[in-house]
Amino acid sequence: MGEPIPPERLKKLELYLSAGIDPYPKRFPARGEERDRIAALPALLREDGEAPAIVAGRVRSFRDFGKACFFDLKYESGRVQVLMQRDRVGAERYAALRKAIDLNDWLGVKGGLGRTRTGEVTVFADEVVPLCKSLRPPPEKWHGLQDVEARYRSRHVDLNVNEEVAAAFRLRSAVLAETRRFLDGRGFLEVETPVLQRLAGGAAARPFHTRHNALGVDLTLRIALELHLKRLLVGGMEKVYEIGRVFRNEGIDASHNPEFTMLELYWAFADYEDVMGLWEELLVHLARTVRGGTTLVWGGAEIRLEPPFARLRYEDLLKEHAGVDLDDEAAVRRRCAESGIAHEHKSHHKAANDLFELYCEKKLVQPTFVTCYPRGITPLAKWTDRGGDRAERFELFAGGRELANAFSEMNDAIEQRRILEAQVREKDPENPPEVDEEFLAALEYGMPPAGGVGMGMDRLVMMLSGSSNIRDVVLFPLLRPRAGEGEAAREEQP
C-alpha cells in the first residue's frame, strides 16, 4: 500500500462535491494557440485593456485576499497569474472555490487578459473550472525536489517542478525528430523489426529471456537491430534505418540503462568511410539545429562538433596511451596483468580491447573517429585486406565516451558462417549460444556491399543536453526496487 491520502485533501474534495461542482469534468476548451496568445498579447495591450483568454494549468501559488484571490497557473509552455474576484465569478461559486482550491490542482480559466494596477500580466477570471483535484500536495517547495532517487522514481513530479528537466526531454524529442528528418531527406527509409527474437544477435551482450505461451517457444528481447535490417538489404531495400528500443541484461551505471533507444542504419553500395562522412554531417546538423551551435559542455569539458572530426587508428592509440603494440600478444597480456585486468580466458584481441577501454577512451574528448579495429572483436565487419587482421570499422567518441559504431558489412556468407561458428565455440555468455541460421540463409541469397552504423540515442542526447547521467534523459529508467518491493516482497505474501 502507498502512503495514505492527506485527510485535508479529501475534505477539500468533499467541498467541491457538496457545492455541486464536478472536480473531474470530461474536457475544457484550452487550446495551445490560446495559451500562445498569452505570451504574445501583453506587449500589445493598453494598460486598461483586456483581450479574451482561455487557459488551463496547475496551481503553483494561491494568495487569498478575502474578496479576491490571486493564483499562478503553470502549463507546459509557460505560466500566468489569475485574479479571481467574488463579484466577477459570483459570490456562491467564489466561496466554494476559495475554500477548495489547493496547490497542485488543475484549473481552467476563461476571462480577459490584461494588466493589474502594478502592470503584471493577468487573466481576470470570469469563470474558474476545477479540472482535477490533486489528492497530494507538491513537494515542500516547488523548486525543492532535489533528491535524485526521488526524482527518477517520481518523474511525474520531477517534470512538474523542475523546468530544466522538462526542457531536457523536449530536447530529446527534437533530436529524434530532427534525426528522422535528416535521414528521410537523404532517401533512407524508416522500418520496424521484431523485438521478440529466438536468438539475440548483432552485438555482444546478455539478453533478457521470455516465453511465448501460444507457440510454446522461449524467446529473447533483442540486443541490437542489425541482423534483421541486413536481411532487408538482401531483399533489395537499399537505404534503411530503425530507431527502436533494445534490451541488454547487464550492469547499470551513468552511461548504461538495461533498455535504451538505438538508431541503426544500413546503406547498400557504401562502406564505412561513406558512413563516417554521413555521421559527421548528422552530428554537426543536430548540434546546429537543436542546440543552436556546435560548441557545448559535457562532463566538464568543452566539446566542439566542428568538421572535420579527428580520424585516428586504434593501434596507434593503444600504443600511445597503453604502451603496447596491438600485434604483440605477450606484451598485451603483461600490460593486462599490470593493470589488474583478468585476461587468461580471453582472446588476444579482447584483452587488448580491455586495455583500450581503460587507457584510451577517456582521452578522446573532442569528436574522434577511431578506425581499423582488430578483427577478433569485430565478427560482422569486412577486413581492411582480405584475410588480414584488421576490420573496416570505426567507433565515434566524444567526451571520453563511445557514441557510434560502424562497419563495412561482411557479405561473404561462407566467411560469415566460419566466424559465427567460431564465436559459438568460445562459449562466451555474451555471445549467442548457436549460429543464427535464418540470418546466414538470408546472406547466402546475396547482400550487396554496404556500410552500417549503430548509435545509442540516449547517449547522444546526454551530450547535446550536457547531462552526466543517462537517467536524466530516460523518462522512466529502471531502478532497484525499494525495500518491501519486488521478489522479496512477493515471496513474503501469503
Summary of the structure (lengths in Angstrom):
residues: 494
radius of gyration: 28.8
end to end distance: 15.6
largest distance: 89.1
contacts: 1490
relative contact order: 0.09
helix: 36%
strand: 27%
